[in-house]
Amino acid sequence: MKNNYLNLLCGLTLIGLMGCQQTNTNNSDESISAQLQQKALNSALAYELVESLTVEVGPRLAGSEKDLVAVQWAEAKLTSLGFDKVYKEAVQVPVWHRGEAKASITAPFPQPLVITALGGSIATPNGGIEAKIIRFDSLKALEQADSAAVKGKIVFIDHVTERHKTGKGYGKSVGGRSKGAVAAAKKGAVAIIIRSIGTDHDRMAHTGMMRYQDGVNKIPAAAMSNPDADLINAMLKRTDEITVKLALSSENQGFATSYNVIAEVTGTTKPEEIVLIGAHLDSWDEGTGAIDDGAGVAIVTAAAKLIQDLPIKPARSVRVVLYAAEELGLIGGKAYASTHKEELEKHYIAAESDFGAGRIYQIDFRASEQGFEQLIQKSLPMTANGVTMGSNNASGGPDVSMLPALGVPVASLRQDGSDYFDYHHTPNDTIDKIDPAALRQNVAAYAQFAYLMAQSEIELRPIVLEP
């Protein structure tokens, strides 16, 4: 009845016509958004994509031969899906070889340990390292320790990762992985082994990137499984004299060329303006990279494909960016920001899927204060897909996290990550951990988000930079 009344006004006055056109445009956006949601929920494309990536490529550590196989896979898939543009941009990435990792308790109760080298770690000397361990419950505790107590020992950081829907426990414990080797070396330690940054109870170790610092001695760095960390704690109740032998053959091998792989849906009236949805193409070499980040690759690709197939494309271009070498330090994301620095003012908004395939429950933004309030209204069609409206403090995801400081608005489509860190960076990161229905819900959310943003008339700048 309301629409009939508006149509009558349209026929009577020019003012009515103008108001009706705006209303009809809004209704049209909502209608198409709803159609995209339904098509996504009935589509198997995303699952087919992640299955193809994990089966036909598998582990794809940046700088490895499989990394280039993944790039070729991505180019071929995006081209076959009919995007208006498909291209790649070269990125220089470090090459690191994992090698073998072995460890055992040699005294007082000899037992083997399940470990893995941390990304970027050097090898131990030939024959390994055997030394007493010293335990710390956090990176901060290590940094505050007396150097005399640490010198000549293997540091054991025993920071338990808390389980949270948001994944915030990872942020509390990951510093031990990334910065622990430097802190331990400054105290005179000969090596470091951390409790895995994971929430599981499986006897699998979680890898991940660590860092060295110029001018600080480089020491080998590894992670042990959570059950093995528990075993050491049980031994420490009996004695503080525990000796561990560690042997790593990992090696840094220079640099290689990888690529950001990009596809575009060309906009109709504002093709130079960009809505970016991204994921990272690389993975660690332990699992098949299904949840990290094969799921993200599939989600953003399938979402953009739905928009590509619309009878009338949206006003702005939708750009899919499959980033290189995220795991080694957001290298593809930084390269993209540098390569496209003159174009960033044309980026309307950006978002990245890199937190597995759990259902999206909330969308946050980072935009101007006035723009944020309007974005909430514009995005309300997403609530039909179970997505609530959130805050104005989004980061956008790892590879787009540097864009807000460069003036680009971002959104974070928050996924349920309750079990994400059970599998993250382990051999257990395989496709069976993905719920196809949840994956489809993600595609629906990204398709709606990208389309609504590509049609939006809201001014999003200058963005709010305060946390």
N, C-alpha and C positions, 0 to 999 in steps of 0.2 A: 504493500500500500504506500509506504514511504517513497519507494522508487517511482511509483506511478505519479505521485504528487510532484516530485522533483521533475519528472519528465514534462508534466503539464506546465510548470513554471518555465522550463526551457523553451517551450513553444511560445511563451508570452513576452518575455523580456530578454534583452541582451545580457543584463546582469544575471538573470536566471540561467541563461545559457552558459555563461562563464562559470558560475557556481556548480552547475550540473556537470560540466565537463571535468572539473576537478574531482567531484564526488565519484563520477563514473571511472575516472582514472584510478582513484584509490581503490574502488571496488574491484576494478579489473586486476590490479596488483594482488589484492587479497585472493581473488578467485584463481589466478594463475599460481600463486604461492600454494594454495590448497591442492591444486592439481599436481604440482611438483611433489608435494608431500605424498600424495596417494601413489603416484608413479614410482617414487623411490621405495615406498613400503612394499611394493609388489615386484620390485626388480631384483634379480640375482647378480647384476653386473659387478657390484663391489666385491662380493665373495669370489666370483670368477676371476677377478683381477688379482686379489691377494693370493688365491690358490695358484694362479699362473706364476706370479712373482716368486712365491716360496718354493714351488716345485721346479720351475724351469731355470731359476737363477739361484735361489737359496741364499746362504750367507754372502754378504757383499760388503766386506770391510773396505772402507775408502782407501784407494791406492792399490788395491789388489786387482788381479785379473778379473775376478767376479764383479768388481765395481764397474768395470767397463762393459761387462755383459749386461749388467743392470741398466746402464745408460742406453745401450742398444735396444734392450727390451722396452724401456720406457718410450723411446722415440717411435718404435714400431707400433706399440699399443696406442699411443696418442694419435698417431697418423691413421691407424685403422679405424679409430672411433670418429674420424671425420671432423676434427677441430679445424677452425679456420687457419690457424697458424701453429706450427710445431717447430721448435728450434732449440739449440743448446748453447750454453755459454761456458767457456773453459774456466776451470778453477784449479789452482795449484794446491795439492794436499800432501801431507806427510805420509810416508810409507813406513808402517810398523809391522813386523812379523812376530806372531805370538810365540812360536816355538813350543817347547815342553815346559811344564811346571810340575814340580814334585816337592812334597814336604812331608816330614814325619817328626813325631816326638821321639827323641832318642833317650831321654831320661826325665824322670825316674820310672815312667811307665811307657815303654816304647809302643807307639801306635802310629799308623799312617794318617795323614790329613788330606782332605779334599780341598785343593786350592786352584786358583787361576791367576795368571799374571794380569796386572792392571795395565790398561792401554798406555803405551809410551814408556813402559818400564825398561830399564836396562837389564842385561843378564847378570847372573851371579858369576863370580870367578869359576874357572874350571874346578870341578869337585864340589861346588856349592859352598854355602856358608852354614856353619854350625855354631850356635851361640845360645846363651840364656835369653829368655824373653822377659820383658817388663810390660805390665798391663796398664792401660789407661782407659777410662770409660768415655773419653771424648777427646777431640782435637784440642780443646781448650785446656784440658788437664795436662796433656802432653806439653803444650806451650808453656805452662807454668811450672814444669818439673825442673828439678835440679839436674844439670848436665852430667854431674858426676855419677848419678844413679842410672843414667841412660847409656853412657859411653860404652861402646863395645857390645851392646846388646841388640836383639831384634825387638823392635817396638811392636806391641799388639794393641791396636785401638779397638775397643770392645763396645762401640756405640750401637745400641739396638735401634733399628728403624721402626718407628711407630706406624701402625696401620691407620690410615685415614681415607675417607671418601675422596678428599681433595688431593691426597698425596703429599700433604705438607710435612709428613714425617721424613720424607726424602731430603727436603731442604735442611732439616736439622742435623742429619747424619752425614750427608755427602761431602762435607768439608774434610772429613777424615780421609776420604779417598783421594780427593783432588789436591789437598795441601799437606797431607800427613807425611809424605816422604821428605818434603823440605823441612818441616818442623822437626822430624826425627833426626835428619842429617845434621841440622844445626846443633843438636844435643849430643852428637857423636855416635848415633846408632849405626849399625852396619846393614840393616835392612828393616822393612816394615811389612807386617801382615795385618790386615784389618778384618774385622767381622764384615761379612758381605752386607752391602747396602740393599737389603731386601727384607720382605716381611714373611717369607716362607719358612717352612721347617724341613724342606728337602735337603738332601746332602748334595747340593749343587752350589758352586761358588758363583757370585755375580761379578762380572768384569765391569769395566768403565774406565774413563779417561782419568789419568793423574798428571800432575805437572811437576817439572823441575824448575829451578831458579838459577839464573846465571850467578856464578860466584859461590854457589853452595854445592857441596859434594853430592853426586848422584848415587843413590842407593837403590837396590832392587825393591820392587813393591808388588805385593800380591794380596788377594782376598781369599779368605777361607769360608767354607760353608757355615751356616748358622749352627747346625748340630756340632760341628767341630769346635766352634767358639765356645759352645756350652760345655763340651768335653774339657777344654782347657780350664774353664772356670771351675769345673768339678775337681780337677787336679790341683788347682790353686788353693782349694779348701784344705788340701792335705800337705802341700808344700809350695813355697814360692821359688823353689829351685827347679825350673822346668827348662829343658834344653830342646831346641828345635833345629832341624837341618832343613835348609831351603835350597832348591836348585831351579833356576830359570834359564832358558836359552833364548829369551826374547831379544829382538834387535831392531833398532831404528835404521832404516835403509834409505834415507834421503827424501826426495819428493817426486811426485808424479802428477800427471794431468787428469783431472776428473771433470765432471760437467754438471751444472744446473740444467735440468731439462724442463722446458717451458711449453705450454699450450695455451691458446687463446680462443675465446668466443668473442668475435668482433662486435662491439656495440653498434647501435643504429644511429643515434643522434649525438652521442658523446663518446665516440670510439677511442679518443685519446685519453679518456679518464678510465681508471683501472680499479676494479675490485679484485684483490689478490686472495686466493685461497691456496695454501701450501701444505706440504708434508716433506719429510726427508727420505731420500731414496736409499741411502746407505744403511748398513746395519752392522752390529758386531758379528763376529765370526763363530760364536759358540752355538747359537740357535739358527733358525731360518729367517729371523727378522719378521715374524708375522704380526705381532702386536706393536713392535718397535722397529720400523714404522710402516710395515706393509699395509696395515689397516688404514693408516692415514693416507697413504698413496691411493689406495682404492676408494676411500671416502671422497676425497676432493675431486678425483678424476671422474667418478660416477656422478657426483653432484653437478659438475660442469657439463658432462655429457647430456644430462637432462635439459639443461638450459640451452645447449647447442642445438638440441632437437626441437625447440619451441618453434611454432610457425612464424612468430615475430620475435626477434632477439630483443633483449633489454637495451636501455639507452647506453649504459656504459659497457665497456669490455670486461669480461671476466677472465682473469689470468690464473692458470694453474702453474705453480712453481714446485717442482720436485727437486729439493735442495741436495747438494753434495755435502758429504763429510760433516754432518751435524754432530755425529758422535765424537769426532776428534776436536770439537771446539767451535761449533757454529760457523764453520769455514765457508760453506756455501751461502749462508745467510748474510755474512759480512761481505762476501764478494758481490752478492746481488745488490746490496745497499750501495756499494761503491760504484759498480757498473751503471746503476740506474739513478745515480745521485741527482742528475739534471732532470729526471722524470718523476722524482718522488712527490713533487707538488701536485702531480696529476693522479697520484694514488689516493683514491677516495677513502678506502679502508682496507685492512689486511687481517687475515686470521690464519692460523695453522693448526692442523690436526696431528698431534704427536703425543697421545696419551692412551694408546690402545684402542679398544673397540667397545668400551663400556658406554652405556646409554648417556646421552647428553641431557642434563637436568636443568641447566641454567645458562644464560648468555650474559656476559659482562661486556662493557665497552670502555674505551678511553677516547673521549671526544670533548668538545667544548661543553660547558655546563648546560647551556641552552640546547645544544644539539643532542645531548644525552637524553634529556626529557622527551624530545621528539622521537629519538630512536626507539625508546621504550614503546611508544604508541605505534610506530611503524612496524615493529617486530612482533606485535601481539599475535599475528597469525601463527607464529611458531609455538604458541602455547597449546595448540591443538595436537602438537607432536610431543607433548610432555615437557616442554622447555619453559622454565619460568624466567621472568625478567630480573636481572641482577643489578650490579653496581657499575660505577664509572671508574674502576681501577684495574682494568684488564691489562695483561702484558702481550696478548696476542699469540703466544707460543714461542718456543725457543728461537727459531730462525727469523722471526719477525720482531723479536723483543727489542732490537736496536732501533726499530723504526719510529716509535713514539718520540724519542729524543731528537729525531730528524723531522718531526712535525707530522708524521703520518698517523691518523687515527687507526685504532686496532680494536678487534673483538676477541674474546675468549669464549669458545663454546665448551663449557665445563662438562667433562665426562666423569662418570662414576669410576674412580680408580681404586676401589677398595681392595681388589686383588691384583692390580697392575704390577706391583713390586714383588709379587710372588714369582713372576716369570721374567721380569725385566733383566736384560743383559745376561741371560743364562741359556744353557742348552734347551731349556724348557720353553723357550719362546717359539712356539710352533702353532700351526693354524687351528689345531683342536681347541685352543684357548679362546677362539673367537666365536661368539654367539651370532649366527647369521641374522637373527631378528634385530639384535642390538646394532649390528653393523648397518642394516637398512635404515634404522631410526637415525643414525648418524648422517647417512647420506641425505635423508629428508631434511634434517636440520641445516646442513650446509647448503643444500640446493635452495631452500627458502631464504636463508641468510644472504647468499650471493645474489639471488634474483632481487630481493627487496632492496638491497643496497645498490644494485645496479640501476634501479628505478628511482631511488630516493632523491628528493629535492632538498633535503635537510643540509644546512651548513654545519660541518663537523669541526671546523678549525676556528681559532687556535685550540689545540687540545689541552686538557688538564694534565700536567706532568707530575703533580704531587701524588705520592702513594696513597 
